[in-house]
């Protein structure tokens, strides 16, 4: 094989590889568009559900202020206890390392 023939074959390979890359890129872009559209749709659905839940919560609080306050206090205490336990556990780990 002479040099020109080798260069011609290399050029053909480059062209074929370039076409495959372009095709793969186009397919990837199409899939990204589809995924983005699906994500936007799901975000919209989640936002609507959150708005419904917020409205229901507001209605519950208006109808049952004492229960709502008790629930909030209970949740606050539970979250505070969980944070306190996590901090104590982390502090104990840190002391053991020293």
C-alpha positions as CSV (number, residue, x, y, z in Angstrom):
1,X,0.0,0.0,0.0
2,X,1.3,3.4,-0.8
3,X,1.0,6.5,1.3
4,X,-1.9,8.0,-0.7
5,X,-4.0,4.9,-0.3
6,X,-3.3,4.8,3.4
7,X,-4.2,8.5,3.8
8,X,-7.4,7.8,1.8
9,X,-8.4,4.9,4.0
10,X,-7.6,7.0,7.1
11,X,-9.8,9.8,5.7
12,X,-12.6,7.3,5.1
13,X,-12.3,6.0,8.7
14,X,-12.3,9.6,10.1
15,X,-15.4,10.4,8.1
16,X,-17.2,7.2,9.3
17,X,-16.3,7.9,12.9
18,X,-17.3,11.5,12.6
19,X,-20.7,10.4,11.2
20,X,-21.2,8.0,14.1
21,X,-20.2,10.6,16.6
22,X,-22.7,13.1,15.1
23,X,-25.4,10.5,15.1
24,X,-24.7,9.6,18.8
25,X,-24.6,13.3,19.7
26,X,-28.0,13.9,18.0
27,X,-29.6,10.9,19.8
28,X,-28.1,12.1,23.1
29,X,-29.5,15.6,22.6
30,X,-33.0,14.1,21.7
31,X,-32.9,12.0,24.9
32,X,-31.9,15.0,27.0
33,X,-34.8,17.0,25.6
34,X,-37.2,14.2,26.4
35,X,-35.8,13.9,29.9
36,X,-36.0,17.6,30.5
37,X,-39.6,17.7,29.3
38,X,-40.4,14.8,31.6
39,X,-38.6,16.4,34.6
40,X,-40.5,19.7,34.0
41,X,-43.8,17.8,33.9
42,X,-43.0,16.0,37.1
43,X,-41.9,19.2,38.8
44,X,-45.2,20.8,37.8
45,X,-47.1,17.9,39.2
46,X,-45.1,18.0,42.5
47,X,-45.7,21.7,42.8
48,X,-49.4,21.3,42.3
49,X,-49.4,18.5,45.0
50,X,-47.5,20.7,47.4
51,X,-49.9,23.6,46.8
52,X,-52.8,21.2,47.6
53,X,-51.1,19.9,50.7
54,X,-50.3,23.5,51.9
55,X,-54.0,24.5,51.4
56,X,-55.2,21.4,53.3
57,X,-52.7,22.2,56.1
58,X,-53.9,25.8,56.3
59,X,-57.5,24.6,56.5
60,X,-56.7,22.1,59.2
61,X,-54.9,24.7,61.3
62,X,-57.8,27.1,61.0
63,X,-60.3,24.4,62.0
64,X,-58.1,22.8,64.7
65,X,-55.7,25.4,66.1
66,X,-55.1,23.5,69.4
67,X,-54.4,20.2,67.6
68,X,-52.1,22.0,65.1
69,X,-50.1,23.6,67.9
70,X,-49.8,20.3,69.7
71,X,-48.6,18.6,66.5
72,X,-46.1,21.4,65.8
73,X,-44.8,21.2,69.4
74,X,-44.4,17.4,69.1
75,X,-42.6,17.6,65.8
76,X,-40.3,20.3,67.2
77,X,-39.5,18.2,70.2
78,X,-38.8,15.1,68.1
79,X,-36.6,17.0,65.6
80,X,-34.8,18.6,68.5
81,X,-34.2,15.3,70.2
82,X,-32.9,13.8,66.9
83,X,-30.5,16.6,66.4
84,X,-29.3,16.4,69.9
85,X,-28.7,12.7,69.6
86,X,-26.8,13.2,66.4
87,X,-24.6,15.9,67.9
88,X,-23.8,13.7,70.9
89,X,-23.0,10.8,68.7
90,X,-20.7,12.9,66.5
91,X,-19.0,14.5,69.6
92,X,-18.4,11.0,71.0
93,X,-16.8,9.9,67.7
94,X,-14.6,13.0,67.7
95,X,-13.4,12.4,71.3
96,X,-12.5,8.7,70.5
97,X,-10.3,9.8,67.6
98,X,-8.2,12.1,69.8
